[in-house]
């Protein structure tokens, strides 16, 4: 089982393997999480969560995502 992380980072780099991207991410603790929201990071390379303000930045290639 993966280690759960506190939701304290304000900028997170993600890869094509994380798509479709949503915040909070699956490895984040749930006790202080906001509702899940899907973020279109693949469109511009960056996305900002409207709930917590975390900025996600897409790094690397995206394969097979429409």
C-alpha positions as CSV (number, residue, x, y, z in Angstrom):
1,X,0.0,0.0,0.0
2,X,1.3,3.5,-0.9
3,X,2.2,5.9,1.8
4,X,-0.5,8.6,2.2
5,X,0.6,12.3,2.1
6,X,-0.7,15.3,3.9
7,X,-2.3,17.9,1.6
8,X,0.3,20.5,2.2
9,X,2.2,21.0,-1.1
10,X,1.1,23.9,-3.2
11,X,2.7,22.9,-6.4
12,X,2.8,19.3,-7.7
13,X,4.4,17.9,-10.8
14,X,2.3,15.2,-12.5
15,X,2.9,12.9,-15.5
16,X,0.7,11.3,-18.1
17,X,0.3,8.3,-15.8
18,X,-1.7,10.6,-13.4
19,X,-4.3,11.4,-16.0
20,X,-7.2,11.9,-15.7
21,X,-6.0,14.3,-13.0
22,X,-8.1,15.0,-9.9
23,X,-7.5,16.8,-6.7
24,X,-7.1,15.5,-4.1
25,X,-4.9,12.8,-5.6
26,X,-5.3,9.1,-4.6
27,X,-2.2,9.1,-2.3
28,X,-3.4,12.1,-0.2
29,X,-5.0,11.6,3.2
30,X,-8.8,11.9,3.2
31,X,-9.6,13.4,6.6
32,X,-9.0,17.0,5.6
33,X,-9.7,16.6,1.9
34,X,-12.2,18.7,-0.2
35,X,-14.6,17.1,-2.7
36,X,-12.9,15.5,-5.7
37,X,-12.6,17.8,-8.7
38,X,-11.1,16.8,-12.1
39,X,-8.6,19.2,-13.6
40,X,-7.8,19.6,-17.3
41,X,-4.1,19.8,-16.9
42,X,-3.5,18.2,-20.3
43,X,-5.0,21.2,-22.1
44,X,-2.5,23.9,-21.1
45,X,0.2,22.0,-19.1
46,X,-1.0,23.5,-15.8
47,X,-4.1,23.5,-13.7
48,X,-5.2,25.2,-10.4
49,X,-7.5,23.4,-8.0
50,X,-10.4,25.7,-7.3
51,X,-10.8,24.3,-3.7
52,X,-7.3,24.3,-2.2
53,X,-5.3,26.3,-4.7
54,X,-2.8,23.6,-5.4
55,X,-1.1,24.2,-8.8
56,X,-0.5,21.0,-10.9
57,X,2.1,21.1,-13.6
58,X,2.3,18.4,-16.3
59,X,5.8,17.2,-17.0
60,X,6.8,14.7,-19.7
61,X,4.8,13.2,-22.6
62,X,1.1,12.3,-22.6
63,X,0.3,9.1,-24.4
64,X,-3.1,8.0,-25.6
65,X,-5.0,10.7,-23.8
66,X,-7.8,12.6,-25.7
